[in-house]
Amino acid sequence: MNVLKSNNLTSNIYKERFNLCKFMTTVHDVEPEKLITAISKDFKGKEEFKAPEWTKWVKLGRHKEKPPMNRDWWSTRLAAILRTVSVKGPIGIEKLRTKYGGRKKFSRKPKRFVKASGNIIRKLMQQLETTGLVEKDKNKKGRIITKKGQSMLDKAAARLVKEEKKK
């Protein structure tokens, strides 16, 4: 997963939101990278979010040449998908495949975009569904976040805001 370095401008925007939002902290009030790392730390110790055995050897898509270097990539991707479902609303596997896809190098041909692995994203969504953080939308195709999942994200965001204010 590409982690963008936050520049000073974006961090100032989030700090202004901290001061404006005095009643309840949400997912939108915290930088995405910090929220994803905080939630992935929560996922690491739990048995229901354990990565399958085959994740040691799998690539994340056709555009990748090697497996991920981060050993905890399963929990990081799980947290990123949970945040995406929360922010984007009803979202399906194909849109997530497009989001996590990338450019594939061909020998002499120009590079072109390919989607990420659908099996990995499907298994991640199934894990989130079995734990009750995400559910299928009845009206549209795709998944939406449950109250339990939104509560988990908001608590993690509030925890990050408190840590930021202490500094």
C-alpha positions as CSV (number, residue, x, y, z in Angstrom):
1,M,0.0,0.0,0.0
2,N,1.3,3.4,-0.9
3,V,1.6,5.7,2.0
4,L,1.7,9.3,1.0
5,K,3.9,11.6,3.0
6,S,1.6,14.3,4.5
7,N,2.9,17.7,3.8
8,N,2.5,20.7,6.1
9,L,-0.6,22.0,4.3
10,T,-2.7,18.9,4.8
11,S,-1.7,18.5,8.4
12,N,-2.7,22.1,9.0
13,I,-6.2,21.4,7.5
14,Y,-6.6,18.4,9.9
15,K,-5.5,20.5,12.9
16,E,-8.1,23.2,12.0
17,R,-10.7,20.5,12.0
18,F,-9.6,19.3,15.4
19,N,-10.4,22.8,16.8
20,L,-13.7,23.1,15.0
21,C,-15.1,19.7,16.0
22,K,-15.5,19.9,19.8
23,F,-18.3,17.5,20.2
24,M,-17.6,14.3,18.3
25,T,-14.5,13.2,16.3
26,T,-15.1,11.3,13.1
27,V,-13.1,9.6,10.4
28,H,-12.9,12.8,8.4
29,D,-11.1,14.7,11.2
30,V,-8.0,12.5,11.2
31,E,-5.3,11.9,8.6
32,P,-6.0,8.7,6.7
33,E,-2.5,7.2,7.2
34,K,-2.6,7.7,10.9
35,L,-6.1,6.2,11.2
36,I,-5.2,3.2,9.2
37,T,-2.1,2.4,11.2
38,A,-4.0,2.8,14.5
39,I,-6.8,0.5,13.4
40,S,-4.3,-2.1,11.9
41,K,-2.6,-2.2,15.3
42,D,-6.0,-3.1,16.8
43,F,-6.5,-5.8,14.3
44,K,-3.1,-7.5,14.7
45,G,-3.8,-9.2,18.1
46,K,-7.3,-10.5,17.3
47,E,-7.8,-14.1,16.2
48,E,-10.8,-13.3,13.8
49,F,-8.6,-11.0,11.8
50,K,-5.8,-13.5,11.3
51,A,-4.3,-13.7,7.8
52,P,-4.6,-17.0,5.9
53,E,-1.5,-19.2,5.4
54,W,-1.3,-18.4,1.7
55,T,-0.7,-14.7,2.3
56,K,3.1,-15.3,2.7
57,W,3.5,-16.0,-1.0
58,V,0.8,-14.1,-2.8
59,K,1.2,-11.0,-4.9
60,L,-1.3,-8.2,-4.5
61,G,-2.1,-8.0,-8.2
62,R,-0.7,-8.6,-11.7
63,H,1.1,-5.3,-11.6
64,K,3.3,-6.4,-8.7
65,E,6.5,-8.3,-9.2
66,K,7.0,-9.5,-5.6
67,P,4.9,-10.2,-2.5
68,P,4.5,-7.3,-0.1
69,M,7.5,-6.5,2.1
70,N,5.4,-5.6,5.2
71,R,4.6,-8.8,7.1
72,D,1.5,-7.2,8.6
73,W,0.1,-6.1,5.2
74,W,-3.1,-8.1,5.8
75,S,-4.2,-6.0,8.8
76,T,-3.1,-2.8,7.1
77,R,-5.2,-3.6,4.0
78,L,-8.1,-4.7,6.2
79,A,-8.0,-1.3,8.0
80,A,-7.7,0.6,4.7
81,I,-10.7,-1.2,3.2
82,L,-12.8,-0.6,6.4
83,R,-12.0,3.1,6.2
84,T,-12.8,3.2,2.4
85,V,-16.2,1.5,3.0
86,S,-16.9,4.1,5.7
87,V,-16.0,7.1,3.6
88,K,-17.2,6.1,0.1
89,G,-20.5,4.5,1.2
90,P,-21.8,1.5,-0.7
91,I,-18.7,0.1,-2.5
92,G,-18.1,-3.2,-4.3
93,I,-15.2,-5.4,-5.0
94,E,-14.6,-4.1,-8.5
95,K,-14.2,-0.5,-7.3
96,L,-11.8,-1.6,-4.6
97,R,-9.8,-3.6,-7.2
98,T,-9.5,-0.4,-9.2
99,K,-8.4,1.6,-6.2
100,Y,-5.6,-0.8,-5.3
101,G,-4.6,-1.5,-8.9
102,G,-1.5,-0.1,-10.6
103,R,0.6,0.2,-13.7
104,K,1.9,-3.0,-15.2
105,K,5.3,-3.0,-17.0
106,F,5.4,-4.9,-20.3
107,S,8.8,-5.6,-22.0
108,R,8.6,-3.2,-24.9
109,K,5.0,-2.2,-24.8
110,P,3.8,0.9,-22.9
111,K,2.7,0.5,-19.3
112,R,-1.0,0.2,-18.7
113,F,-3.3,0.0,-15.7
114,V,-4.4,-3.3,-14.3
115,K,-6.7,-4.0,-11.4
116,A,-5.6,-5.6,-8.1
117,S,-6.4,-9.2,-7.1
118,G,-10.1,-9.7,-6.5
119,N,-9.6,-12.8,-4.4
120,I,-7.7,-10.9,-1.7
121,I,-10.2,-8.1,-1.5
122,R,-13.1,-10.6,-1.4
123,K,-11.5,-12.5,1.5
124,L,-10.9,-9.2,3.4
125,M,-14.5,-8.2,2.9
126,Q,-15.7,-11.6,4.1
127,Q,-13.6,-11.2,7.2
128,L,-15.1,-7.8,7.9
129,E,-18.6,-9.2,7.3
130,T,-18.2,-12.1,9.7
131,T,-17.0,-9.8,12.5
132,G,-20.0,-7.5,11.9
133,L,-18.1,-4.4,10.8
134,V,-19.4,-4.4,7.3
135,E,-22.7,-5.7,5.7
136,K,-24.2,-6.0,2.3
137,D,-26.3,-3.1,1.2
138,K,-29.9,-4.1,0.5
139,N,-30.7,-1.4,-2.0
140,K,-27.5,-1.2,-4.0
141,K,-24.7,-3.5,-4.9
142,G,-21.8,-3.3,-2.6
143,R,-21.0,-3.2,1.1
144,I,-21.8,-0.5,3.7
145,I,-20.3,0.0,7.2
146,T,-22.4,-1.1,10.2
147,K,-22.9,0.9,13.4
148,K,-20.3,-1.3,15.1
149,G,-17.7,-0.6,12.4
150,Q,-18.4,3.2,12.4
151,S,-18.1,3.2,16.2
152,M,-14.7,1.5,16.0
153,L,-13.4,4.0,13.5
154,D,-14.7,7.0,15.4
155,K,-13.2,5.7,18.7
156,A,-9.8,5.3,17.0
157,A,-10.1,8.8,15.5
158,A,-10.9,10.2,18.9
159,R,-8.0,8.4,20.4
160,L,-5.7,9.9,17.8
161,V,-7.0,13.4,18.4
162,K,-6.4,13.1,22.1
163,E,-2.8,12.0,21.5
164,E,-2.3,14.9,19.1
165,K,-3.6,17.4,21.6
166,K,-1.3,16.0,24.3
167,K,1.7,16.7,22.1
